[in-house]
Amino acid sequence: MSTLTTEDFKRGGGAYPSTWHFDQDLPEDRTYIEKTFKVLREYSGIPADKVEEHVIGIVRKNPTHQFPEYPEILARVKSGDVFLDAGCCFGQVLRHLMLDGAPAKNLKGTDLYPKFIEQGYDLFRDENKCGLDFVTGDMLDHSDPALDVLDGKIDIIHGTFLFHLFNREDQIKLATRLVRFFKPDAKNALIVGRHTGQAEPLDPFETWTLDKLQRFLHTPSTWQALWDDVGRLTGTKWLATAEVVFLKYLDIDDNYWAKRKEITGDPNPPKTLRFCQYRFAVRKQQI
């Protein structure tokens, strides 16, 4: 469940602008990674002047984000609710919760790739002291027994930069698997996260481009529709909210528009491509 790479963008062939790329270096604007740096300084005990060198030596880009629900989440986990970071990568969100006082016994992480868990131990230098419970398995494979240990054990799930990696069919598989993780009697089951989406409905070529990558990017209405389908499949009901936290208009090169005209027959394409990031929350409702 890792982030996109340059090779991922190339799967769309000539449809993707040559300027799209995966950043190999830490960004100049450190706003979004300062929280992770704080964890490394105060939790891992790495000297402030060595943090950047340490991070670059292990992972090239490692942003974390916080949510309006964070105070609620922290209070609930401190009071005994169990938190799962789905697609946890290095486990930075779990360490941030620990730094803020959440007990490790109430924190769990899962990822497809064991190497991310191992690199998390290297990153935070805490393999023998963190006490976190990590499980590796495939959330898209409902027959994978490795994740059964989490079924019926969870109150809160975090899943950032996860759903936008998949097509809608696989997003349904992912979401229904997340539902199985919740305690049957969870009174306030909550999923929070962040993913790339669309501020407006896609035009036909944008849809074609994402289909080439086998990815579905949501608008707020399609995000709720997804959870309506999940509810019907699982006998549950969910209220999904999505807040745009980042919106960008990209200038697109001539090759992109030539391919777009070939696919759609539209001789007058717009001059920008829209994409955004949503901060979302999904809460279980009473039926």
N, C-alpha and C positions, 0 to 999 in steps of 0.2 A: 504494500500500500504506500509506496514511496511517491515523492513528488515527480512531476513531469521532467523529462530530460530533453536535450536537443534532439535526440533520436526520435522521441515520441512525436515531436512536431513534424519531423520529416516524413512520417507515415502518410501524411496527407498529400505528398508529392508536390506538384506545382501549385496546389491550392493555397499553401501557407506562405506568408511573406518571409523573405529571407532574413528580415530583421528580428523575427521571433527566435528566442534562444533561452537556454537555461543558464542562469548566472552561476559561475564557478567561484566567485569571490563574495566576501561579505559586502552588503550594500553600504553606501556612504551614509545614508540615513539610518541610524541605529535605533529609531523609535521602537520598532516592533521586536527587536532582539534584546533590548536593554533588560527586560525581565529575566530572560535566560542568563544574561551576564551576571545579574544580581544573584541568581541561584548558584552559579559557579563560584562567585566570590564568597558568599555567606554560608552556603550549604556545603560546597565541596572544598572550601578553604584554599582556592587557587588565588595567588596574589593578583591584585587588580591589573598590574602591568603585564601579566602573563596570560590573562584570560583569552585575548584575541588569538594569540599564538596557539594556545591549547585548542581552541575551537577549530581553527583552520587546519590543524593537524589531524582532525578526526572527521569533521564534516564541513562542507563549504557553505552551507546555508541552513539555518536552523531557526526560523521565526516561531514565536508563540504569540498567542492572542488571548485576551480576556473578554469576558462577556458581562452584560448587565446582571445576569443571574449568578455571577460568581459569589457575591456575599451569601446568597441563599444556599448555593452548593456547598460552600465551605462550612456554614453553620450546620447543615444537614449531615455532612460527612463527620464532623466533630461529634454529632449526636448519635452516630451509629449507622447512618445510611451508607450503602456501599456504592462506590463510584468506579465505573469502568471507562478507560480510555481506549476506544476502538480504533485500530490503526494507529497505535501509540508511538510508532517509530522509536525514538530514543528514550521515551518516557519522561520528557521534560515537563509536561503538564502535571504528571504525578509528583515529581520532585518539587514543583512550585507549590502544590497543595500541602506537601509535607512541610515545606519551609514556613507556610502560613499556619501550621499547627494541626493539620489533618493527620490522624493516626494511620500508619502504613497498613495496618490490618484491614482498613476499610477501603484500600486503594488497589485496583487491579488494572492490568494492561494486557492488550492482545494485539498481535500483529502477525502478518503472514510470514515475515522473514525473521528467523532467529538472529541473523547478523545485526539487525537494528537493535535488538535487546542487548546483545553483546557490546555493540558500540556505545550504547547508552551507559553501560557500566564503565567503559573506558572514559567516556566523556565526563562523567560525574565522579569517577573514582570512588565508587561506593558499593561494589559487588558484595562485599562481606558485611555491610552495615545497613543498607537501605531498608531491607525487610519487605520490599514490594513483591507482589505476586504477579508474575508474567506468564501468559499462556500463548503459545503460537499455534495458529490454525487458519483454515481458509473459511471466511465467513460467507463466501459465495457457494461453498460446497456443503449443503445441509447434511450430507452423510459423513462429514469429517467428525470423528468422535472426540478429537482433541479438545474441542470447545464445549463439550457437554458439561464439563465441570463448572462452567459459568451459568448454566441454565437455571433460571429461577432464583438467582442470587443477587441481582443488581437492582438498585433504585434509580441511579443517574448514569447516563451514558454521554460521553464526549466523543465527537467524531469530526474533526476538522480536516479539510482538504481530502475528503474521503469519497463522498458520493459523486463528485464531478469526474472521477476517474473512470466511470462505467457508463454503459448504455442503460436505458430505462429498465429493460428486463433484468439486468444484473442489480440495478438499484433496488428493485422489488425484492430480489433474493436477499440482498444485504439488509434491507429494512425489516423484513420478516424474521431474519435471524436475530437482529437486535431485539425484537419484541420478545423472542424466546428467552433472552437473558434476564428480563425483568422478573422480579418476584411476583407471583400470582396475586398477592394481596398488596402490592405497592400502591400506596394511596396517592402518590404524587410522582408517578413515573415521568421522567424528563430526559430529553435528548437535546443537547446543545452542540453547536459547531459552526463552521464557516466553510463556504465553498464558492468557487467561481460560478457565476450564473449570467443570465441575460436580463437587462433592464426592461427590454421590450421583447415581444415575440420574434422569433428568428425569421429571416427571410429564407426562401427556398435554398439558396446557395450556402448560407450559413449552416442550415440543417444538413445539407449534403456533406459539407466539410467535416462537421462533427461526426456524422455517420461513418466517414472514412476512418476516423479515430476511434469509433465505437464509444462515443461519449455523448451524454445528454446533459445539457446545461439548462437549469430551471429558471423560470420567472416565478414570482411569488404564487401565482395562481396554479401553475403546473406543480409546484412543490406541495401545495395542499392536496391537489388531485392525486399525487403519488401516495400520500398518507391516507387518503380516502380508500384507495385500492388496497393498501396494506391492511387497513381496518377491516375491509370486507373479507380478506383472506385469513385474518387471524381472529376474527370475532371481537375486535377492539375498536375504539374510536379515538382519533387524534386531532388536536388543533395545532396547525403549523403556522408559525409566523416567520417572516423574513424581512430583514432590514438591510438596505443597501449601505455598505460602509466604505465602498471604494468603486468609483466609476471612471472608466478611461475610454477615450476615443482614439483609435489608432489610425494613422495614415497608412494606406495600403498601397503596395507597389503595383506596377502595370501587369505583371504576370498573374497576380491574384484576380484582377478584374477581367483579364482576358479569359481566364478559366471560368469565372463566374458567368460571363456572357455566353460562353459555350454551353454551360449546364442549364441556365435559366432562359436564355434567349432575350434577356433584358438589356437593351442598348444603353440605358441610363441608370447605371448603378449609383448608389450613394458613395460618397468619398471617404467615409469612415466606417470602421467596424466597432461596434459597441461590445464591451464586456464589463462585468462588474464582479464584486464579491459581496456575498450575503452573509450576514451573521444571523443564524437561525435558532429557533427553539421549537421543540415539538413536545406537547404535553398530552398525556393520556386523559381522556374524558370519560365521564360516567355514561353508560349506555341506558 
